Amino acid sequence: MLRKLTMTLAATVAFAAAGLSGTAAQAAPSVVASPAGYAPGTIVVKTNERKLYLILGEGQALRYPVGVGKAGKQWAGSTRIDGKYRQPAWSPPADVKRDNPSIPDVIPGGSPSNPMGVAAMTLAGGEYAIHGTNRPNSVGGYVSYGCVRMYNQDISDLFNRVEVGTPVIVTSR
């Protein structure tokens, strides 16, 4: 319990240090009953719920609100985290650039216009990531090109809890 409290406090401090604001409801993930059938340490994204679960074991999980792929941009499957980055620069994938031709080729990390927020964890096998956002009102919606968006304080918390290689399952159920 002390480790969990320390991790949440560290995420809150990191969030405040980034100069961002949030509500108390956004301040920490919820401990909930775990979705059945997943091993401890697995990240499960349920796109229909717009929730991400970190399976803790003993029937419990941490649940975070997320933004997910908009119509025609959703995907489902199994992958792993293959990289972890703080304040990442972002280069728009070809389909984003095609839809938004005026977007810069690279947006520096830390820029308010960078859609990755304070941290990102890239997913193996594609151009997707679980990342923060500088547009917190987008969390909870069908908003992305397939990435999973989290409040900046929540990605900081999750970032500290998982490692490269963590399994990720994205499902609509």
N, C-alpha and C positions, 0 to 999 in steps of 0.2 A: 504494500500500500504506500509506503514512504517513497519507493522508487517511482510509482505512478504519479504521486503528488509532485515529486521533484520534476518529473518530465513535463507535467502540465504547467507547473510554475515556470520552467525554463522556456516553454513555448510562449507563454503569456508575456514574459520579459522580452523575448526576441520580437514578438509582435509589437509591443509598445516601443521598443527601440527602433523599429522600422518606421515609426511615426504614423502608424495607421490607427484607425479607430474601429471599434466593433461594439456589439451589444453584449450584454451578459449572456444571452442565449447562444451567442457565437463563441463564448470564451473557452469551452471545453467540450470534448466529445462526450456522448452519453454511453454509459455502460448498460448494455441490453442483453437479452437472451440471444445466444448465438444462432445464426442460421444453421440448420442441421447438415451434416455430411461434409464439413470442411475441417481440415487439420489446423491445429493451433499455428499461428504465425502467417496464415494465408490472408491476403487481402481479397475481399469479395465486393465487387461493385454490382449493385442491383439497379440497372438503368430505369426500370419501371417505377422504382421507389425514389430514384435520385438520391441514393444513400451508398456510402462505402462502409464496409465492415472490416475491422481488423480482428480476426478470430483469436481470442485469448486462451481458450481451453476452459475446461470445467463448466461448459455451458454458457460462457460469457463472451461478449465481443464489445469492442468500442465501435460506436456508430457515428459517422460524420455526414452532414449534408453535402451534396456535390451537385455540380452542373455536369451534364453529359451531352453526347452527340445529338444534334438536331436531326430532324427527319431527313433520311437519305445519307446521313453521316454516322449512324450508329453501327456498332459492331459487337460481336460477342465472341468469347473464346478464352483460352488459357495462355498465359505468358508469364514472364518474370521481370522484375525490376533489373535493368541492366546498367543503370547509372544514376547517381545522385548528385545534384548540383544546387549550390546556393547562388542567388542572384544571377541566374543564367541569362546570357544573351539569347535572342530568338531570331531565327530565320524562318519566314513563312514557307510552309510546304507549297508545292505547285498549285494545288487546288485553291488554297487560300489566296495566293498571289493572283490567280486567274480571276477570282471573284472580287478582289480588291487590288487592282493594278497599281494604285498610287501608294500602297503600303511599302515602307522601306525594305530593302533586301535583308537588313539586319537591324534589330532594335536592341540596344545595349542593355545588359543587366542593370537593374536598379532604376531604369527609366519608368516614369509613370505610365507610359504607353506600352510597356512590355507586358504581353498577356500571360507570361509565366509567373508573375508575382515574385515572392521572395525565395521560392525554391521549386525544383522540379525533380521528378524521378521518371526517367525514361523507361519505356517498356520495350522489351526485345521483340524483334520481328516487324517493326513498323515505325511510323512517324508519330506515335502517340506517347503521351506522358500523363502522369498524375501530377498536377501542379497547382500553385497558388493562383490568385488573380488580383489585379488591381481594380476590378469591377465587381465588388462583392454582391451587388444586386443580381448578378448572373447565376450565383449559386442557387441551386434548387430548380433550375430550368433545363430545357433541352436547347443548348446554346452553342455547343462547340462543333468542331470538325472531327470529333471522335475522342478528343482528350477528356480527362476527368478533371474538372475544376473544383478547387477547394478554397475556403477562406484562407488567407495567409497564415493566420494563427494555427489553423488546423493542419495545413501542409507542414508547418514547422513541427508540430507535435508528432504527426505521423512519420516525418523524415527522421526524427530522433528515435523512433521505435522500431524501424525496419532496416534491413540491410540489402545490399545488392544481392540478387538471387532470390529474394522473397517471391513466392508464387502469387500471381494475380489472376483472378477469375472474373470475367465480365459476363453478366447474364441478364436477360430481361425478366427472369422469374424471381 
